[in-house]
Amino acid sequence: MESSCNTRTKPKTVREFFTSWYFWKPFIAAVIGGALGFLYYYNVGCASGTCAITSNTYSSILMGGFMGYMVVNSPCARGKC
């Protein structure tokens, strides 16, 4: 018999999914990461335009959102590392 320390059950319907932490935790982390990516672009940025991530606002926001998502949804964050 397998023992699991995860006591939360997965949502079964779409409504349960959108009202559970399975959706909101990564979503909030991606939004915060995107905001931090924009702040990094705005404060540090790249004056010459040769930097791949920080020379463009959109790429900086997308990378920040991706990093925020990975912080809370990576296998190591779930204890499976």
N, C-alpha and C positions, 0 to 999 in steps of 0.2 A: 504494500500500500504506500503510495507516494504521499509525503507530507509537504504541504505548501504553506508558506508564511503569508501568502496573499489571500486574505479573507474576503476581499471585495469580489462580487460576482460581476461578470461582464454584462453590459446592457443588452437586452434582447430585441428591443424595438428602436426605431429611429428616434422617437421622442425621448426614450430613456437615454439614448446615446448623447443627444444634444443637451440634455440636462445633467449629465454625469461629468465627473472629473476626467474621464477618458478623452473627452473632447476639450473641455475648458482649460485644463492644465497646460497642454501643449500650445493651445491657441493663445492664451495669455502670455506664455513665455515667448512665443514668436512675435507678438505685438510689442512686448517690452524690448526684445532683442532688436526689432526693427527701429524702434525709437532710439535705442542706444547707438545703432548703426548710423542713423541720421545725425545724432549729436556728434559722433566721431567724425563724420564727413564735414559737418559744419565747423567744428572747432579745430580739427587737425587737417583733414582734407589733403589735397595734392595740388599744389600750385602749378606744376609743370604740365599736368595732364597725362603723364606717362604711367601713373600707378593704375593697376588693373581694377582694384576694388574701390579705392577712395577717390578716384577722379570723376566718378559718376554718382549722382545722388541715388538713383534706383538700384544700382549694383551694391552700394553700401547698405541700403535698407534691406535688400534681399539677403545679403550675407549675414547681417546682424540678426534678422529673423530666423534664418537657418541655424545660426549658432545658438540662439535662444531656444529653439525647438530641440536641438541636439543635447542641450544641457539637461533638460528634464526628461527626454525620451530615449536616451542612449541606454544600452544594456548595463553599463556600469552604474547609471543612476537608478536602475531598478534592482540592483544587487545581484546581477547575473554575470559579473565580470570575472 
